[in-house]
Every structure is written in C-alpha cells, then in structure tokens.
C-alpha cells in the first residue's frame, strides 16, 4: 500500500474525524457555560480525562489511532504542580494494535505539555498475539477554555517491533 488512503479507510477516517470535531465542539460549548465557569477556582482539579484521536503512520501505512488517558497532578504546589501521572489506553484502527501505558506528563508552561509513557503493546500477527514493551513520547500545545484543554499533539511510539508516529487532536477535561 502506498501513502494514499484506501477508500475503506478514508470513509472511516472521515466519519471519525466528523465525530471527533463534533465532540470537541460540544466540549468547548459546555466549558463556556456559566455553570462550569462558576465551578472553577484559580487552579483546576488535579484529575483530568483526556481523549486524543488522529492520523498514525505505522508499518509504512496510514491509519487512524485513538487513546484515552486519566492523569492526576502530583501536587498543588512545588515541583509536583508541573507533573502528572496516570494510565493511558490506545488503539490503532485496522491494525490489531493496542497499548496500555503509564504516562508521566510535564506541564512545561504556556500550553506546552511533554510526556513519556512506558508500557505494553499488543499486536496481532496472523493468528498470534504478541506483547512487547513500548515507550511513547509526545508533545502537545493546548489552549485552555474553562475546564477543557484542546490542541494538537505529536507522538512517537517505539517498541522492538517498530516505530509509529501520530498527529492527533487532543482534548482534556479537568474533573
């Protein structure tokens, strides 16, 4: 397969992209409501739920990937206010590729977020499932709007089986 999208993938990608944009639009609308703005304090909650979805380049092919993460900021003050840790689960559509990671996120400031996530990936090759250690690196630039953060994210995942790259739209909700 060349770098072109197959019709089967293009339809899936279009429907997922439309769904993702609708979900993010709803998030921003809810975040702008007076009820949510009134809930906010100077600092956000220490717990966030994030969703990322977008383009993945894996094994020389184009694919769609998505993941969900739950993170907790380590502290309200000191160095812990710049660090979050938690759990992340992801998949790559049409590749029988799944991950379970333990991310550590650095809130570098001015919307820049950097993370490293060691974990396990499962891949199906033929009829056999293989499990490998993997590490994901990512960088995101997010804009806050109430309890919601939204922005682009770049990712790199490396395992003994190979490397894949991702360009995602990321959205986080402060609980």
C-alpha positions in Angstrom: 0.0 0.0 0.0 1.3 3.4 -0.9 0.9 6.6 1.2 -2.6 7.1 -0.3 -5.7 6.3 1.8 -7.7 3.3 0.8 -11.5 4.0 0.2 -12.4 1.8 3.2 -10.0 3.8 5.5 -11.0 7.2 4.0 -14.7 6.6 4.9 -13.8 5.5 8.4 -11.4 8.4 8.9 -14.0 10.9 7.6 -16.7 9.6 10.0 -14.3 9.5 13.0 -13.0 13.0 12.2 -16.5 14.4 12.0 -17.4 12.6 15.3 -14.3 13.9 16.9 -14.9 17.5 15.8 -18.5 17.4 17.0 -17.4 16.0 20.4 -14.7 18.7 20.8 -17.3 21.4 19.8 -19.6 20.1 22.4 -16.8 20.2 25.0 -16.0 23.8 24.2 -19.6 24.8 24.4 -20.1 23.1 27.8 -16.8 24.6 29.0 -18.1 28.1 28.1 -21.3 27.6 30.1 -21.8 29.7 33.3 -22.2 26.5 35.4 -18.7 25.3 34.6 -17.1 28.7 34.9 -18.6 29.1 38.3 -17.2 25.7 39.4 -13.6 26.7 38.6 -11.2 28.0 41.1 -7.8 29.7 40.4 -6.4 26.2 39.9 -8.0 23.3 38.1 -8.8 20.0 39.7 -5.8 17.6 40.0 -7.5 14.9 37.8 -8.0 15.1 34.1 -9.5 12.8 31.5 -8.1 13.1 28.0 -9.0 11.9 24.5 -6.7 12.0 21.5 -7.5 10.9 18.0 -6.0 11.3 14.6 -3.5 10.2 11.9 -1.0 7.5 12.6 1.8 6.3 10.3 2.6 2.7 11.1 4.4 0.0 9.1 4.5 2.3 6.1 0.8 2.7 6.1 -1.7 5.4 7.0 -4.1 4.6 9.9 -6.4 6.1 12.4 -5.5 6.0 16.1 -7.1 7.0 19.4 -6.4 6.8 23.0 -7.9 7.8 26.4 -5.9 8.8 29.5 -6.6 9.6 33.1 -4.0 11.7 34.8 -3.5 13.1 38.3 -1.3 16.1 39.0 1.1 15.2 41.8 0.7 18.3 43.9 -0.9 21.8 44.1 2.5 23.4 44.9 6.2 23.0 44.3 7.6 20.8 41.6 4.6 18.4 41.8 2.3 21.0 40.3 4.2 20.6 37.0 3.9 16.8 36.9 1.0 14.4 36.3 1.0 10.7 36.1 -1.7 8.1 35.4 -2.8 5.5 32.9 -3.5 5.5 29.1 -5.1 3.0 26.8 -5.0 3.3 23.0 -5.6 1.5 19.7 -4.7 1.8 16.0 -7.7 1.1 13.7 -7.4 -1.9 11.3 -4.0 -2.9 12.8 -5.0 -5.0 15.8 -2.7 -2.8 17.8 -3.4 -1.9 21.5 -1.5 -0.2 24.2 -1.6 0.2 28.0 0.8 2.9 29.2 1.8 4.7 32.4 2.4 8.3 31.3 4.4 11.0 33.1 3.4 14.4 31.9 5.4 17.6 32.3 3.3 20.8 32.2 6.1 22.9 30.8 4.1 26.1 30.7 2.3 28.4 28.2 0.3 25.4 26.9 3.2 23.1 26.2 2.8 19.6 27.6 5.5 16.9 27.2 5.1 13.3 28.1 6.9 9.9 28.3 4.8 6.8 28.7 6.4 3.3 29.2 4.0 0.4 28.8 2.9 -2.7 27.0 1.6 -3.0 23.4 -0.3 -5.9 22.0 -0.2 -6.7 18.3 -1.8 -9.5 16.3 0.4 -11.1 13.6 -1.6 -13.6 11.6 -3.3 -15.7 14.3 -0.8 -15.0 17.1 -0.9 -12.1 19.6 2.5 -10.7 20.6 3.2 -8.5 23.6 6.1 -6.0 23.7 7.4 -3.3 26.0 6.9 0.1 24.3 7.7 3.7 25.0 5.7 6.7 23.8 6.9 10.3 23.6 4.5 13.1 22.9 4.3 16.9 22.8 1.1 18.8 22.8 0.2 22.5 22.7 -3.1 23.0 24.4 -5.4 26.0 24.9 -7.5 26.2 28.0 -11.1 27.1 27.8 -12.7 26.7 31.3 -12.2 23.1 32.4 -11.3 22.0 28.9 -7.9 21.9 27.2 -7.7 21.3 23.4 -4.9 21.3 20.9 -2.7 19.4 18.5 -0.3 16.7 19.7 2.6 14.9 18.1 3.6 11.4 19.2 6.3 8.8 18.6 6.0 5.2 19.9 8.9 2.8 19.8 9.0 -0.9 20.5 11.1 -3.9 19.4 8.5 -4.4 16.6 8.9 -1.0 15.2 8.1 2.7 15.4 4.9 4.6 14.6 4.2 8.4 14.5 1.0 10.2 15.3 -0.6 13.6 14.7 -3.6 13.9 17.0 -6.2 16.4 18.2 -6.1 16.2 22.0 -8.8 17.3 24.4 -8.7 17.1 28.2 -11.4 17.6 30.8 -10.5 18.8 34.4 -12.7 17.0 36.8 
